[in-house]
Amino acid sequence: MSAGIVIIGGGVAGVRTANLLAARLPAARAHIRLLDAGGRHAYQPAWPSVALDGADPGRFSRDVRSLLHPRVDPVLDEARRLDPTAGKVWLESGATMSYDYAVLATGTRIDRDAVPGLEEGTHDCYSVEGALRLREALGSFAGGTVVVGIAGVPYPCPPAPVEFALRLDEWLRRRGLRDRTAMRYLSPLNRAFPIEGPSREIEPILEERGIAVHTFVNVEEVDPAGRRLYSLEGESFDYDLAVLVPPHRGSRLVTDSGLGDPGGWVPTDPASLKVRGYDRLFALGDATDLPISKAGSTAHFEAGVVAEQVAAAIEGREPDPDAGTYRGRVVCFLGVGRGRTAVIQFDADHPPHLSGPSRLWTAARRAFRAAYWRTMRTGLAFRAQRLLPRGPR
Ligand SMILES: Cc1cc2nc3c(=O)[nH]c(=O)nc-3n(C[C@H](O)[C@H](O)[C@H](O)COP(=O)(O)OP(=O)(O)OC[C@H]3O[C@@H](n4cnc5c(N)ncnc54)[C@H](O)[C@@H]3O)c2cc1C
């Protein structure tokens, strides 16, 4: 009998898991459905380019159906509730789905209301709409004080705000506005970058570009009229333009199904990626509560693990100990400006290691971006990343 697999979410995590399962399980073994609420798969790393380079946002999202293996059935609907004991999902349309195995790949949602004044007083490029609004604000920016920072953790792509600050510095220089602009980088931690080793290498770059780093700034409130933001630690910062990563939460499906922690993150076993307490429910990508970078690469590597776990269960065997175990592998690019890019990578056996910055990695990143839509199915670009030196154990 064919097992029913329902994958919820059509981002990197969901599409990759669905395609891997479809490639290895014949139709007689599994019926695979992928549910996505909006029906569009977004390449989120391009959003800063929408704000800064005038890039067309249409280039960075695709109909999710165009990315799926022919044996994956797409369902464009929102999952409203999931009962893991009954193996059932309730959909926005009123339909229901029963499953043998389910995968939560529901990513994050932005919660700007968590910080009073944030929505009215600040900008971000954590959505297409946000990036377009920021592009407009930059168009009329004539100099002043810019703050770049983080208004809530965890958030997708830890390097994104530092990279944005460095790109904005270059943008201002190109327009002759840098001399008239003070730049401040606000970090909620005791350093600029979340990971200690790479932070030691990144802080001098920020300093050299004249970007003042302020640590222990947890943004509590924004006064949009006074253009001032206040931190939990008792400081205040005046600004003319504020670009802050908004707070993120897990999908409403997770909380409404009683599955998440207070932030809506799914309690997930770090090795098997099973949702804690359940044998036939998995979670991966940005949706999990794992204390690891929420990144496309994380989702990509985790997808192979979930596919092996589910395939093994359906085939009635033990999961392969290598392929079926997530070992914390993360690879992130960090553009540092002046045409150079660094790569940060780590896993359970290798501490965070920063390679570069170099022009070579900029070229590699461009190649990866150009091949993104094709490699969503094949994973070739990420296979190439396995060739990277991983640093000392
Ligand atoms: C500005 C920015 C820059 C970034 N740069 C990088 C980078 O350089 N490198 C990198 O590796 N990562 C980067 N990331 C992070 C990366 O984009 C995310 O980590 C990745 O997209 C997460 O994939 P996901 O599949 O877990 O979630 P998502 O891509 O968010 O997909 C979740 C999907 O689930 C769907 N969904 C949610 N709830 C439901 C529901 N109830 N029913 C049906 N469907 C639902 C949503 O519609 C969505 O399509 C960046 C992110 C941002 C915002």
Ligand as a Chemical Component Dictionary entry (heavy atoms), coordinates in Angstrom:
data_LIG
# 
_chem_comp.id                   LIG 
_chem_comp.type                 NON-POLYMER 
_chem_comp.pdbx_formal_charge   0 
_chem_comp.three_letter_code    LIG 
# 
loop_
_chem_comp_atom.comp_id 
_chem_comp_atom.atom_id 
_chem_comp_atom.alt_atom_id 
_chem_comp_atom.type_symbol 
_chem_comp_atom.charge 
_chem_comp_atom.model_Cartn_x 
_chem_comp_atom.model_Cartn_y 
_chem_comp_atom.model_Cartn_z 
_chem_comp_atom.pdbx_ordinal 
LIG C1  C1  C 0 17.161 39.083 3.495 1  
LIG C2  C2  C 0 17.473 37.625 3.599 2  
LIG C3  C3  C 0 18.708 37.159 3.160 3  
LIG C4  C4  C 0 19.008 35.807 3.260 4  
LIG N1  N1  N 0 20.232 35.362 2.805 5  
LIG C5  C5  C 0 20.541 34.064 2.890 6  
LIG C6  C6  C 0 21.791 33.573 2.381 7  
LIG O1  O1  O 0 22.598 34.326 1.839 8  
LIG N2  N2  N 0 22.055 32.240 2.518 9  
LIG C7  C7  C 0 21.182 31.373 3.109 10 
LIG O2  O2  O 0 21.471 30.172 3.199 11 
LIG N3  N3  N 0 19.989 31.809 3.597 12 
LIG C8  C8  C 0 19.643 33.126 3.491 13 
LIG N4  N4  N 0 18.445 33.567 3.967 14 
LIG C9  C9  C 0 17.581 32.647 4.718 15 
LIG C10 C10 C 0 16.791 31.703 3.829 16 
LIG O3  O3  O 0 16.133 32.425 2.808 17 
LIG C11 C11 C 0 15.781 30.956 4.700 18 
LIG O4  O4  O 0 16.466 30.366 5.770 19 
LIG C12 C12 C 0 15.074 29.881 3.900 20 
LIG O5  O5  O 0 14.302 30.475 2.885 21 
LIG C13 C13 C 0 14.172 29.052 4.813 22 
LIG O6  O6  O 0 13.509 28.105 4.053 23 
LIG P1  P1  P 0 12.221 27.372 4.622 24 
LIG O7  O7  O 0 11.790 26.457 3.525 25 
LIG O8  O8  O 0 12.480 26.814 5.959 26 
LIG O9  O9  O 0 11.143 28.521 4.841 27 
LIG P2  P2  P 0 10.476 29.503 3.785 28 
LIG O10 O10 O 0 11.347 29.722 2.610 29 
LIG O11 O11 O 0 10.046 30.689 4.562 30 
LIG O12 O12 O 0 9.205  28.712 3.267 31 
LIG C14 C14 C 0 8.095  28.428 4.087 32 
LIG C15 C15 C 0 6.902  28.187 3.183 33 
LIG O13 O13 O 0 5.856  27.619 3.980 34 
LIG C16 C16 C 0 4.635  28.187 3.581 35 
LIG N5  N5  N 0 3.719  28.061 4.728 36 
LIG C17 C17 C 0 3.872  28.563 5.979 37 
LIG N6  N6  N 0 2.839  28.214 6.763 38 
LIG C18 C18 C 0 2.013  27.463 5.973 39 
LIG C19 C19 C 0 0.766  26.824 6.208 40 
LIG N7  N7  N 0 0.171  26.872 7.397 41 
LIG N8  N8  N 0 0.173  26.150 5.184 42 
LIG C20 C20 C 0 0.772  26.097 3.953 43 
LIG N9  N9  N 0 1.958  26.699 3.675 44 
LIG C21 C21 C 0 2.565  27.368 4.685 45 
LIG C22 C22 C 0 4.967  29.627 3.217 46 
LIG O14 O14 O 0 4.000  30.133 2.321 47 
LIG C23 C23 C 0 6.338  29.461 2.546 48 
LIG O15 O15 O 0 6.211  29.263 1.153 49 
LIG C24 C24 C 0 18.073 34.893 3.825 50 
LIG C25 C25 C 0 16.834 35.370 4.248 51 
LIG C26 C26 C 0 16.517 36.711 4.131 52 
LIG C27 C27 C 0 15.161 37.181 4.560 53 
# 
loop_
_chem_comp_bond.comp_id 
_chem_comp_bond.atom_id_1 
_chem_comp_bond.atom_id_2 
_chem_comp_bond.value_order 
_chem_comp_bond.pdbx_ordinal 
LIG C1  C2  SING 1  
LIG C2  C3  SING 2  
LIG C2  C26 DOUB 3  
LIG C3  C4  DOUB 4  
LIG C4  N1  SING 5  
LIG C4  C24 SING 6  
LIG N1  C5  DOUB 7  
LIG C5  C6  SING 8  
LIG C5  C8  SING 9  
LIG C6  O1  DOUB 10 
LIG C6  N2  SING 11 
LIG N2  C7  SING 12 
LIG C7  O2  DOUB 13 
LIG C7  N3  SING 14 
LIG N3  C8  DOUB 15 
LIG C8  N4  SING 16 
LIG N4  C9  SING 17 
LIG N4  C24 SING 18 
LIG C9  C10 SING 19 
LIG C10 O3  SING 20 
LIG C10 C11 SING 21 
LIG C11 O4  SING 22 
LIG C11 C12 SING 23 
LIG C12 O5  SING 24 
LIG C12 C13 SING 25 
LIG C13 O6  SING 26 
LIG O6  P1  SING 27 
LIG P1  O7  DOUB 28 
LIG P1  O8  SING 29 
LIG P1  O9  SING 30 
LIG O9  P2  SING 31 
LIG P2  O10 DOUB 32 
LIG P2  O11 SING 33 
LIG P2  O12 SING 34 
LIG O12 C14 SING 35 
LIG C14 C15 SING 36 
LIG C15 O13 SING 37 
LIG C15 C23 SING 38 
LIG O13 C16 SING 39 
LIG C16 N5  SING 40 
LIG C16 C22 SING 41 
LIG N5  C17 SING 42 
LIG N5  C21 SING 43 
LIG C17 N6  DOUB 44 
LIG N6  C18 SING 45 
LIG C18 C19 SING 46 
LIG C18 C21 DOUB 47 
LIG C19 N7  SING 48 
LIG C19 N8  DOUB 49 
LIG N8  C20 SING 50 
LIG C20 N9  DOUB 51 
LIG N9  C21 SING 52 
LIG C22 O14 SING 53 
LIG C22 C23 SING 54 
LIG C23 O15 SING 55 
LIG C24 C25 DOUB 56 
LIG C25 C26 SING 57 
LIG C26 C27 SING 58 
# 
